Amino acid sequence: MRAGIDVPLLAWLRAVPYSYWHKIDEEALRTAARIGLVELLLSGTTTAADHHYLYAESYRFDPSHVIFEVAQELGIRLVFCRGGATKARTFDTPDLIPTPAEPLDRMIKSVEACAQRYHDPSPEGMRRVAFAPTTPPWSLEAHELKIVASAARRMGLRIHGHLSETSADVDFCLANFGKRPVQWMADHDYLGGDVWLAHLVHLDDEEIRILAETGTGMAHCPQSNCRLCSGIAPAERLAALGGAVSLAVDGAASNESADMISEMHSAWHTHRAVKGAGAVAVEDVVRWASAHGARVLGFEDGGVIVPGKLADLAIFDLSHPRYFGLHDPLIGPVACAGDAHLRHLIVGGRIVVSDGTIPGIDLAQLRHDAARVVTRLAS
């Protein structure tokens, strides 16, 4: 199985998620969640948002329960982004099963039940829920956006989704709604300080201004956007206007990695290569991955090392040869990249990585589990 390699987004969607979503069972999801969260932890990540963006009636398990259970087992703080779509998406490939559509009333009831069971809005909460229809222009009818936004705000949940990942997304909105994506979302009350959107690669000046003025956050995914040749988001321009820019790995299916240090290094390099020496400094991407990430997810006490704030701390071992000539240890893991050599990780005052290992996790067994699941999915 060599699915979705060296292709752009639409071909990747056909080859990967929409070819295999109907084969996902509880074992596959649990194994995938464990692998992804382990890699995030070992790259120093204390808080993750997981966008589970396809729901199907065929599921005989609760994805939110599986993912929250794995997160609790590992000790990572998790925001579960409950996705879905009221519109089925079909492709011009006859052997593909259309993506599942879900009635809006059922989706809202499901999100409400999930929130009642798991959502903890306290500053120290380890579990939160967000309402996250996958890509609003493609996933919802126009009149449904205000209904979703109102329901999320009534429940006290943040709102997430994908937007403007490719130029085709912009073309779709212009052709169907007569407006660019961000402007269309603004018309439907789908922007604000409680909203963050993944990708946002193709923005014009007015859209950047709207995002900044509304406080809408960006989940910047540089490696995935490069891998799928989508482009490079104008993250530095949004940040310059005071906008909330965070960093995201987007998932191994489109990135082959869930390594936040690698993502930070790529953000630093790609922006400087394409947009000039003054575009982005190392300190900027560190801020995007820490304080701004916490801000986007609603953890106002996170992402900083300050007395009275969340007790999250990543401790790196800088004794590896790549760090020998380092003149500023504060930028070492990001500037030097490669294996970050995480020594310890503390999340909410609890040690979850000790001497480079996650207590209770057998990586050899996890590798075996992954091989078994991949073999089954490919069959």
VOGU-3710 file (C-alpha; in Angstrom, 3 decimals, decimal comma):
1> mragidvpll> 0,000/0,000/0,000  1,511/3,311/-1,156  -1,485/5,561/-0,843  -1,537/9,284/-1,413  2,204/9,879/-1,805  3,429/12,664/-4,140  -0,092/13,890/-4,948  -2,033/17,104/-4,198  -4,899/17,384/-1,727  -7,846/16,127/-3,777
11> awlravpysy> -5,979/13,057/-5,007  -4,778/12,453/-1,448  -8,372/12,643/-0,150  -9,403/10,028/-2,691  -6,437/7,768/-1,954  -6,320/7,953/1,840  -9,218/9,062/4,069  -12,028/8,436/1,581  -10,636/5,060/0,558  -10,238/3,769/4,095
21> whkideealr> -12,670/5,591/6,407  -15,255/2,794/6,181  -12,644/0,243/7,343  -11,777/2,080/10,548  -12,782/0,115/13,626  -12,077/0,629/17,307  -8,731/-1,178/17,212  -7,504/0,896/14,271  -8,575/4,176/15,862  -7,130/3,309/19,258
31> taariglvel> -3,802/2,294/17,717  -3,628/5,403/15,532  -4,488/7,690/18,448  -1,861/6,067/20,623  0,854/6,415/17,967  0,035/10,044/17,204  -0,189/11,144/20,820  3,001/9,273/21,758  4,917/11,090/19,023  3,465/14,431/20,107
41> llsgtttaad> 4,467/13,799/23,710  7,989/12,789/22,735  8,375/16,067/20,844  7,374/18,065/23,917  3,664/18,600/23,262  1,492/18,988/26,362  -1,850/19,821/24,721  -3,326/18,502/21,475  -6,489/19,099/19,472  -7,650/16,045/17,535
51> hhylyaesyr> -10,054/16,644/14,652  -12,057/13,466/14,167  -13,772/14,687/11,066  -15,758/11,782/9,620  -18,621/10,143/11,474  -20,557/7,193/10,068  -23,629/5,244/11,156  -21,580/2,099/10,619  -19,388/2,893/13,631  -20,023/0,418/16,427
61> fdpshvifev> -17,944/2,406/18,887  -17,697/5,960/20,192  -14,611/7,678/18,730  -14,600/10,349/21,438  -14,471/7,699/24,158  -11,562/5,911/22,471  -9,503/9,065/21,973  -10,152/10,531/25,417  -9,302/7,166/26,965  -5,959/7,022/25,138
71> aqelgirlvf> -5,205/10,640/26,072  -5,893/9,903/29,737  -3,704/6,801/29,581  -0,804/8,865/28,215  -1,382/11,998/30,302  -1,763/14,516/27,480  -4,310/17,352/27,604  -6,800/16,864/24,760  -9,358/18,916/22,862  -11,602/16,546/20,919
81> crggatkart> -12,902/18,282/17,795  -16,112/16,513/16,878  -16,346/16,731/13,111  -18,982/15,696/10,644  -20,820/16,776/7,514  -24,457/17,160/6,572  -23,537/16,909/2,888  -22,106/13,700/1,447  -19,098/14,263/-0,762  -18,767/12,133/-3,863
91> fdtpdliptp> -15,870/11,752/-6,254  -15,613/10,768/-9,892  -14,146/7,417/-8,864  -16,847/4,718/-8,899  -15,163/2,405/-6,399  -15,096/5,053/-3,636  -17,807/5,008/-0,996  -19,208/8,561/-0,604  -18,312/10,308/2,618  -21,042/9,894/5,221
101> aepldrmiks> -23,657/12,597/5,661  -25,242/13,183/9,055  -28,506/15,020/9,772  -27,746/18,285/11,548  -30,095/17,663/14,465  -28,430/14,328/15,157  -24,987/15,897/14,895  -25,888/18,604/17,420  -27,367/16,056/19,842  -24,232/13,926/19,528
111> veacaqryhd> -21,954/16,902/20,204  -24,075/17,889/23,192  -23,888/14,368/24,633  -20,120/14,317/24,100  -19,728/17,691/25,802  -21,880/16,698/28,760  -19,744/13,612/29,267  -16,261/15,013/28,708  -16,024/18,804/28,426  -14,209/20,394/31,354
121> pspegmrrva> -13,994/24,181/30,902  -11,980/24,749/34,080  -8,527/26,344/33,597  -6,840/23,060/34,571  -9,211/20,838/32,578  -7,591/17,926/30,732  -10,577/17,229/28,479  -12,412/19,648/26,252  -14,743/19,322/23,285  -15,052/21,541/20,199
131> fapttppwsl> -17,758/21,562/17,518  -15,931/21,013/14,239  -17,848/20,329/10,998  -15,016/19,410/8,690  -14,825/22,089/5,970  -17,897/24,340/6,275  -18,290/25,334/2,588  -18,177/21,661/1,574  -19,654/20,075/4,715  -22,650/22,266/5,618
141> eahelkivas> -25,536/23,929/3,836  -25,213/27,709/4,020  -28,145/28,137/6,407  -26,669/25,546/8,778  -23,580/27,590/9,685  -25,461/29,965/11,983  -27,258/27,005/13,573  -23,952/25,253/14,293  -22,300/28,421/15,600  -25,278/29,183/17,846
151> aarrmglrih> -25,388/25,617/19,186  -21,662/25,602/19,943  -21,863/28,920/21,786  -24,932/27,812/23,725  -22,932/24,780/24,898  -19,842/26,870/25,668  -17,740/25,061/23,056  -15,151/26,428/20,685  -15,591/25,994/16,930  -13,088/24,447/14,534
161> ghlsetsadv> -12,846/23,438/10,885  -10,752/23,537/7,719  -10,815/26,543/5,405  -9,022/27,843/2,298  -6,538/24,986/2,188  -6,268/25,126/-1,604  -7,107/27,578/-4,358  -9,921/25,188/-5,333  -11,630/25,984/-2,021  -11,608/29,678/-2,902
171> dfclanfgkr> -12,903/28,968/-6,407  -15,722/26,835/-4,966  -16,890/29,615/-2,655  -16,720/32,272/-5,350  -18,664/30,082/-7,776  -21,329/28,971/-5,300  -21,654/31,885/-2,880  -20,168/34,855/-4,707  -17,712/35,502/-1,887  -14,325/34,324/-0,711
181> pvqwmadhdy> -14,365/31,752/2,133  -13,505/34,026/5,073  -15,985/36,683/3,966  -18,686/34,021/3,563  -17,959/32,615/7,028  -18,166/36,102/8,536  -21,624/36,565/7,006  -22,771/33,446/8,873  -21,412/34,282/12,366  -18,764/31,584/11,988
191> lggdvwlahl> -15,754/33,681/13,011  -14,646/35,038/16,376  -12,353/34,590/19,331  -13,914/31,179/19,987  -13,110/29,918/16,466  -9,887/28,562/15,026  -9,450/27,266/11,494  -6,879/24,920/10,005  -4,748/25,827/6,985  -5,993/29,255/5,785
201> vhlddeeiri> -3,394/29,086/3,030  -5,150/31,141/0,358  -6,162/34,476/1,878  -6,326/37,956/0,430  -5,593/41,150/2,367  -9,216/41,703/3,346  -9,577/38,165/4,690  -6,442/38,531/6,800  -7,845/41,772/8,206  -11,191/40,115/9,021
211> laetgtgmah> -9,502/37,209/10,792  -7,368/39,566/12,878  -10,253/41,886/13,765  -12,550/39,021/14,777  -9,832/37,244/16,773  -10,274/34,070/14,730  -7,335/31,704/15,174  -5,208/29,948/12,576  -3,888/26,406/12,920  -0,872/26,714/10,623
221> cpqsncrlcs> 0,173/23,356/9,110  3,349/24,090/7,118  4,582/20,529/6,576  1,233/19,136/5,447  0,608/22,157/3,224  4,032/21,668/1,613  3,589/17,909/1,340  0,235/18,315/-0,455  1,574/21,291/-2,486  -1,217/23,508/-1,159
231> giapaerlaa> 1,019/26,516/-0,521  2,276/28,421/2,517  -0,210/30,232/4,722  0,355/33,968/5,370  0,774/33,239/9,064  3,314/35,989/9,594  0,949/38,603/8,136  -1,912/37,532/10,398  0,410/37,534/13,414  1,660/41,028/12,508
241> lggavslavd> -1,925/42,291/12,839  -2,249/40,708/16,277  -3,994/37,578/15,016  -3,778/34,268/16,843  -1,483/31,888/14,946  -0,870/28,387/16,271  1,019/25,426/14,814  -0,387/22,004/13,957  1,015/18,791/12,519  -2,255/17,940/10,675
251> gaasnesadm> -1,760/14,208/11,247  0,522/11,505/9,929  -1,785/10,683/6,997  -0,753/13,923/5,289  2,504/14,625/7,100  4,126/11,262/7,961  4,873/12,793/11,338  3,355/14,170/14,515  6,555/15,850/15,668  5,942/19,407/16,857
261> isemhsawht> 9,639/20,317/16,959  9,953/19,341/13,295  6,847/21,416/12,519  8,325/24,469/14,241  11,610/24,085/12,369  9,750/23,811/9,050  7,642/26,884/9,803  10,786/28,878/10,519  12,555/27,756/7,337  9,677/27,864/4,846
271> hravkgagav> 8,593/31,389/5,730  12,132/32,727/5,567  12,831/30,933/2,276  9,720/32,230/0,544  8,944/35,497/2,300  12,328/36,916/3,231  14,728/37,268/6,129  12,448/39,447/8,214  9,347/37,291/7,834  9,629/34,945/10,813
281> avedvvrwas> 12,139/34,552/13,644  12,731/31,448/15,742  11,059/33,189/18,667  7,929/33,677/16,560  7,426/29,988/15,853  8,124/29,108/19,486  5,393/31,569/20,449  3,006/30,116/17,852  3,546/26,618/19,227  3,189/27,584/22,878
291> ahgarvlgfe> 1,413/30,745/24,067  -0,553/31,231/20,843  -1,500/27,565/20,691  -2,894/27,770/24,207  -4,750/30,962/23,316  -6,333/29,430/20,221  -7,567/26,436/22,227  -8,891/28,580/25,058  -6,303/27,682/27,694  -5,566/31,200/28,884
301> dggvivpgkl> -3,179/29,918/31,568  -1,189/27,712/29,186  1,833/28,069/26,946  3,917/30,142/29,361  6,286/29,432/32,247  4,874/31,759/34,892  3,990/31,147/38,560  0,294/30,422/38,923  -0,164/29,242/35,332  -0,521/25,666/34,064
311> adlaifdlsh> 2,317/23,458/35,293  3,454/22,337/31,824  7,170/22,010/31,162  9,317/20,324/28,505  12,943/19,597/29,425  15,354/18,800/26,591  18,774/17,171/26,746  21,206/19,478/24,927  24,237/17,197/25,314  23,915/15,765/21,780
321> pryfglhdpl> 26,667/16,840/19,321  24,244/18,935/17,249  24,000/21,320/20,199  27,721/21,587/21,018  28,214/24,932/19,279  24,898/26,395/20,320  25,180/29,954/21,610  21,526/30,277/22,685  20,098/27,170/24,365  16,568/28,603/24,376
331> igpvacagda> 16,264/28,101/20,615  18,269/24,860/20,460  15,607/22,205/19,797  13,839/24,333/17,167  16,890/25,759/15,395  18,848/22,493/15,325  15,847/20,239/14,560  16,293/16,488/14,194  15,602/14,332/17,242  14,770/16,871/19,937
341> hlrhlivggr> 16,110/14,612/22,709  13,272/15,278/25,116  14,335/14,257/28,616  11,229/14,974/30,691  7,720/16,292/30,062  5,374/17,589/32,733  1,678/18,128/31,969  -0,484/19,736/34,609  2,101/18,980/37,260  2,306/15,281/36,347
351> ivvsdgtipg> 5,433/13,710/34,831  4,296/11,980/31,636  7,721/11,493/30,006  10,612/10,475/32,241  14,168/10,017/30,974  12,876/9,983/27,414  10,264/7,269/27,924  6,523/7,254/28,548  5,792/5,108/31,606  3,633/2,107/30,767
361> idlaqlrhda> 4,037/2,374/26,988  5,698/-0,551/25,220  6,879/0,908/21,910  7,768/-2,522/20,498  4,215/-3,712/21,122  2,808/-0,506/19,669  4,877/-1,022/16,518  3,525/-4,588/16,283  -0,057/-3,355/16,746  0,431/-0,752/14,027
371> arvvtrlas> 1,767/-3,306/11,541  -1,210/-5,573/12,177  -3,733/-2,762/11,654  -2,027/-1,475/8,490  -1,988/-4,979/7,016  -5,699/-5,368/7,701  -6,610/-1,949/6,279  -4,622/-2,657/3,120  -6,272/-6,013/2,517
//
